[in-house]
Amino acid sequence: MGYRLLALALLLAPAPAVAEVAERVTALAPAGLVLVVDAQGKEVVAQNVDEPFVPASVTKIVTAWLAMAVLGGDYRFQTRFYLDDKRVLYVRGGGDPFLISEELASLATGLVAAVGKAPITGIVLDGSYYPATLRIPGIEDTDEAYNALNSALAVNFNTINAVRRGSNVRSAEKQTPITPLAVAQFRLRGREGSGRISLSQEPAVSLQYAGELIAAFFERAGGSVEGEIATGTVPAKLEPVYVHRQSRPLSQILVALLRASNNYIANQVFLEIGGHRLGGPVSLEKSLKVANGMLAAHGLAEAIHLVEGSGISRDNRFTARGLASVLALFAPHADLLRGYDGAMAKTGTMDGVRTLAGYADTKNNGRVRFVIALKSNDEMRFRLLKTIASGL
């Protein structure tokens, strides 16, 4: 009996490797938040995990989990086109976050095939799926690309990539035509040389640029546009003559948003969660209602506090255990994250916030989930991850 009790005690005792990793974590970052959970749900390292933290861009992991659960990996955003008897083309945006130039080229080919090469007498842009009053907490009206306006109909992430030499402005991308609005916006706000700027936070500006670029690609594809570009709504009785389905399924879009940490894509996806489940127009309130309902169903209502889907707002608040639980739910889709030194992880960075969360494969403990939150030091979060992955 004594032998069995001794064996049981040895079995339940912390493994030397685990204890050593915990000591090294404390030595490297004594004030840092570090949580490591193994495949059985056991916390093998837990340091300073009781206080909520600002997640920054690791918020995108929660958005990706919600999107896969609500929309599914095969979901494709759609943009609809209508033509009236005067050959006025109506474009109804559906919140597609990936209407980039290469996608517009494909779209234009399909559109010309659907409407023919006779001149289009005008283009009317319908962005009503996103209310004009929609604003994302944390997004500011600046030239920075990460502050791009979310929109029902936006191209190239609502940004302009151009080269400026004095008053001369040209596109910085071979695949993207320069348009009058792009030139005017870059002259107004773009610095000398090359760069990418976000459009202003005015929906009308975003729609006008989308219309100009769609028209340019339509003409490249052999079509003709003779009329003006305006904003409005699709007449009630018109039926679509062409529906463009995004070539990338949601799973591929999520890979891109997680890799590039694109705030615009993240909130387009987050808004679609509410729009898809509760109907349009989209709103933060609808998406938060869906998100909070799903979090509550998993006992995470207090642990994960969202105000938007990208992490740009400091009002997002997570607990380490809450995020570790989301990582468990997201585990079937862990390959959507692309790694750091063999880990599948997402970073988050803003002033006074350095976060890192995801999955790491270890020698003795299999795949673990980890959450790291520091107040500074970019490199330290990666040193901590390396310590966890190599030591366990």
C-alpha positions in Angstrom: 0.0 0.0 0.0 2.8 2.4 0.9 4.4 1.8 -2.5 1.2 2.7 -4.3 0.7 5.9 -2.3 4.3 6.9 -3.1 3.8 6.1 -6.8 0.6 8.2 -6.8 2.3 11.1 -5.1 5.1 11.0 -7.6 2.5 10.9 -10.4 0.6 13.9 -9.1 3.7 16.0 -8.3 4.7 18.8 -10.8 7.0 17.5 -13.4 10.5 19.0 -13.1 10.3 20.4 -16.6 7.1 22.2 -15.8 8.4 23.7 -12.6 11.6 24.8 -14.4 9.6 26.5 -17.2 7.5 28.3 -14.6 10.7 29.5 -12.8 12.2 30.7 -16.1 9.0 32.6 -17.0 9.1 34.3 -13.7 12.7 35.2 -14.1 12.2 36.6 -17.6 9.0 38.6 -16.9 8.0 38.6 -13.2 5.1 41.1 -13.9 4.0 39.4 -17.1 0.7 37.5 -17.5 1.4 34.0 -18.7 -1.0 31.1 -18.9 -0.3 27.7 -20.5 -3.0 25.0 -20.6 -2.4 21.5 -21.8 -4.7 19.3 -24.0 -6.5 18.0 -20.9 -7.3 21.5 -19.7 -4.7 21.5 -16.9 -3.0 24.8 -16.2 0.7 23.9 -16.4 1.9 27.6 -16.1 -0.3 30.3 -14.5 1.4 33.6 -13.6 -0.6 36.8 -12.8 -3.7 35.5 -14.6 -6.4 36.9 -12.3 -6.7 40.4 -13.8 -8.4 41.2 -17.1 -6.1 42.6 -19.8 -6.3 44.6 -23.0 -6.0 42.0 -25.8 -5.2 44.3 -28.7 -5.1 42.3 -31.9 -5.4 38.8 -30.3 -9.1 39.9 -30.3 -9.1 38.7 -33.9 -8.8 35.1 -32.6 -12.2 35.5 -31.0 -13.6 37.1 -34.2 -12.3 34.2 -36.2 -13.9 31.7 -33.9 -17.2 33.5 -34.0 -17.1 33.8 -37.8 -16.3 30.1 -38.3 -19.2 29.2 -36.0 -21.8 31.5 -37.5 -20.8 31.8 -41.2 -18.7 28.7 -41.8 -15.4 28.4 -43.6 -17.0 28.1 -47.1 -19.0 31.4 -46.7 -18.5 33.8 -49.5 -19.4 37.5 -49.5 -21.5 38.7 -52.4 -21.8 42.0 -54.4 -25.0 42.4 -56.5 -25.5 44.3 -59.8 -28.7 45.5 -61.3 -29.5 47.1 -64.6 -32.6 49.2 -65.3 -34.2 49.9 -68.7 -32.1 53.0 -69.2 -28.9 51.0 -68.7 -28.2 52.5 -65.4 -26.1 50.1 -63.4 -26.9 49.7 -59.7 -24.3 48.2 -57.4 -25.4 46.9 -54.0 -22.5 46.3 -51.6 -22.6 43.3 -49.3 -19.7 44.1 -47.1 -17.1 42.1 -49.0 -13.8 42.8 -47.2 -11.6 41.5 -50.1 -12.7 43.6 -53.2 -9.1 44.1 -54.1 -7.9 45.0 -57.6 -7.4 41.3 -58.7 -10.9 40.5 -57.6 -12.3 43.5 -59.4 -10.7 42.4 -62.6 -12.5 39.0 -62.4 -15.7 40.7 -61.3 -15.6 43.1 -64.3 -15.2 40.2 -66.8 -18.3 38.5 -65.4 -20.2 41.8 -65.3 -19.5 42.7 -68.9 -20.6 39.2 -69.9 -23.8 39.7 -68.1 -24.8 43.3 -69.2 -23.1 43.5 -72.6 -20.8 46.0 -74.1 -23.4 48.7 -74.9 -22.6 51.8 -72.9 -23.7 52.0 -69.3 -25.5 55.4 -68.8 -24.7 55.8 -65.1 -23.6 53.9 -62.0 -25.5 54.1 -58.7 -23.8 52.8 -55.6 -26.0 51.4 -52.8 -24.1 51.2 -49.6 -27.2 50.9 -47.4 -26.2 47.5 -45.9 -23.9 49.6 -43.7 -25.6 52.6 -42.1 -23.8 55.9 -42.7 -23.7 56.5 -39.0 -21.7 53.3 -38.3 -18.5 53.9 -36.4 -16.1 51.4 -34.9 -14.7 52.2 -31.4 -11.0 52.9 -31.5 -11.0 53.9 -35.2 -9.8 57.4 -35.8 -10.1 59.8 -38.8 -6.5 59.7 -39.8 -4.4 58.8 -42.9 -3.2 55.5 -41.3 -4.4 52.4 -43.2 -5.3 50.6 -40.0 -8.0 53.3 -39.4 -9.8 52.6 -42.7 -13.6 53.1 -42.7 -15.7 50.0 -42.7 -18.2 50.0 -45.6 -20.7 47.9 -47.5 -18.9 48.6 -50.7 -15.2 49.3 -50.4 -12.2 48.5 -52.6 -8.6 47.7 -51.7 -9.5 47.8 -47.9 -10.7 51.4 -48.3 -7.1 52.5 -48.9 -5.1 54.1 -51.7 -1.6 52.9 -52.5 0.1 55.6 -54.6 3.3 57.4 -55.4 3.5 61.2 -55.1 6.1 63.5 -56.7 4.9 67.0 -56.0 1.4 67.4 -57.5 1.8 64.3 -59.7 0.2 61.1 -58.3 0.3 57.7 -59.8 -0.7 54.2 -58.6 1.9 52.3 -56.7 0.4 49.0 -58.0 0.5 47.8 -61.6 -2.9 46.1 -61.1 -4.7 49.2 -59.8 -5.7 52.1 -62.1 -5.4 55.5 -60.7 -8.7 57.4 -60.5 -9.6 61.1 -60.0 -10.7 60.7 -56.4 -7.5 58.7 -55.6 -5.4 61.5 -57.0 -7.3 64.2 -55.1 -7.2 62.2 -51.8 -3.5 61.5 -52.1 -2.7 65.1 -53.0 -4.6 66.2 -49.9 -3.2 63.7 -47.4 -0.5 61.6 -48.9 3.2 62.3 -48.1 5.8 62.8 -50.7 7.0 59.4 -52.1 5.1 56.1 -51.9 2.7 55.1 -49.3 -0.8 53.8 -48.4 -3.4 56.0 -46.9 -6.9 55.3 -45.7 -9.8 57.2 -47.2 -11.6 59.7 -45.0 -14.2 58.5 -42.6 -17.0 59.9 -44.9 -19.0 57.0 -46.5 -19.7 59.1 -49.6 -15.9 59.3 -50.3 -15.5 55.6 -49.9 -18.4 54.8 -52.2 -17.2 57.3 -54.9 -13.8 55.6 -55.0 -15.3 52.2 -55.2 -17.5 53.3 -58.1 -14.5 54.9 -60.0 -12.4 51.8 -59.6 -15.3 49.4 -60.6 -15.9 51.6 -63.7 -12.2 51.6 -64.6 -12.1 47.8 -64.4 -15.4 47.5 -66.3 -13.9 49.5 -69.2 -10.7 47.4 -69.1 -12.8 44.4 -69.5 -14.4 45.8 -72.7 -17.4 47.6 -71.3 -18.2 51.3 -71.6 -19.4 53.9 -69.0 -20.7 57.2 -70.3 -22.7 58.5 -67.3 -22.0 59.8 -63.8 -21.3 57.9 -60.7 -23.8 58.6 -57.9 -25.1 57.1 -54.6 -28.6 55.8 -54.0 -30.6 52.7 -53.5 -31.6 49.9 -55.8 -35.2 50.3 -57.1 -37.5 47.8 -55.3 -38.6 45.8 -58.4 -35.2 45.3 -60.0 -33.7 41.8 -60.0 -29.9 41.3 -60.0 -28.4 40.7 -63.5 -25.1 39.6 -62.0 -24.0 38.4 -58.5 -20.3 38.4 -57.8 -19.3 35.8 -55.2 -16.0 36.5 -53.6 -13.4 34.1 -55.0 -11.9 33.5 -51.5 -14.0 31.5 -49.0 -14.2 32.9 -45.5 -11.5 30.5 -44.3 -8.9 32.0 -46.7 -10.0 35.5 -45.7 -9.5 34.6 -42.0 -5.9 33.4 -42.8 -5.2 36.8 -44.4 -6.7 38.9 -41.6 -4.9 36.9 -38.9 -1.6 37.0 -40.7 -1.7 40.7 -41.6 -3.7 41.7 -38.5 -6.0 43.8 -40.7 -8.4 45.8 -38.6 -10.6 46.6 -41.6 -11.1 43.0 -42.6 -11.7 41.9 -39.0 -14.5 44.3 -38.5 -16.1 43.6 -41.9 -16.2 40.0 -40.8 -17.4 40.8 -37.3 -20.2 43.0 -38.7 -21.3 40.2 -41.1 -21.8 37.9 -38.1 -24.7 40.0 -36.9 -26.0 40.9 -40.4 -26.1 37.2 -41.4 -27.7 36.0 -38.2 -30.1 38.9 -37.5 -30.5 40.5 -41.0 -29.4 43.7 -42.5 -28.5 46.5 -42.2 -25.4 45.5 -40.1 -24.7 47.1 -36.8 -22.3 46.6 -33.9 -25.3 46.0 -31.7 -26.4 43.1 -33.7 -23.0 41.5 -33.9 -22.3 42.0 -30.2 -25.7 40.5 -29.4 -24.8 37.4 -31.4 -21.2 37.3 -30.0 -22.3 37.7 -26.4 -25.0 35.1 -26.8 -22.4 32.6 -28.0 -19.9 33.5 -25.3 -22.6 33.2 -22.6 -23.5 29.7 -24.0 -19.9 28.7 -23.2 -19.8 30.4 -19.8 -17.6 33.2 -21.1 -19.9 36.2 -20.7 -17.7 37.7 -18.0 -14.4 36.5 -19.3 -14.5 38.0 -22.8 -15.8 41.6 -23.2 -16.0 42.8 -26.7 -16.8 46.3 -28.1 -15.6 45.6 -31.7 -13.9 42.8 -33.6 -10.4 43.8 -34.4 -8.8 44.8 -31.1 -8.2 48.4 -32.0 -10.3 49.6 -29.0 -8.8 49.6 -25.5 -12.3 48.9 -24.2 -12.0 45.2 -25.2 -11.1 43.2 -22.1 -10.3 39.5 -21.7 -9.2 37.2 -18.9 -6.4 34.8 -19.7 -8.6 31.8 -18.8 -11.4 33.2 -21.0 -9.1 33.5 -24.0 -7.7 30.0 -23.3 -11.2 28.7 -23.4 -11.8 30.4 -26.8 -8.6 28.8 -28.0 -10.0 25.4 -27.0 -13.2 26.1 -29.0 -11.1 27.4 -32.0 -8.7 24.5 -31.9 -10.3 22.6 -34.9 -9.3 25.6 -37.0 -5.9 26.3 -35.4 -4.2 26.0 -38.8 -5.8 29.3 -39.8 -3.1 30.9 -37.6 0.4 31.1 -39.1 3.2 30.6 -36.8 6.1 32.0 -34.9 8.9 29.4 -34.4 6.6 26.6 -35.0 3.7 28.0 -32.9 0.3 28.9 -34.3 -0.1 32.3 -32.7 -1.5 35.9 -33.0 0.2 39.0 -31.7 -1.4 42.2 -30.4 0.5 45.5 -30.1 -0.5 49.0 -29.0 1.1 51.5 -26.7 1.7 49.8 -23.4 0.3 46.5 -24.6 2.2 43.5 -26.0 0.1 40.3 -26.3 0.7 36.9 -27.9 -1.8 33.9 -27.8 -2.3 30.7 -29.7 -1.0 27.1 -29.7 2.5 25.5 -29.4 3.5 22.0 -29.9 5.7 20.7 -27.1 7.8 17.6 -26.7 6.3 16.2 -23.5 3.0 17.9 -23.2 1.7 17.8 -26.7 -0.1 20.9 -28.1 -0.7 23.5 -25.5 -2.7 26.7 -25.5 -1.0 29.8 -24.3 -1.8 33.5 -23.4 0.9 36.1 -22.9 0.3 39.7 -22.0 3.0 42.3 -21.2 3.0 46.0 -20.8 6.1 46.5 -23.1 9.0 44.7 -24.8 8.2 43.3 -28.2 10.9 40.6 -28.0 10.1 39.3 -24.5 6.7 37.7 -25.5 8.6 35.7 -28.1 11.3 34.7 -25.6 8.5 33.5 -23.3 6.9 31.5 -26.1 10.2 29.9 -26.9 10.8 29.0 -23.3 7.3 27.4 -23.1 7.7 25.5 -26.4 11.2 24.2 -25.8 10.9 23.6 -22.0 7.6 21.6 -21.9 
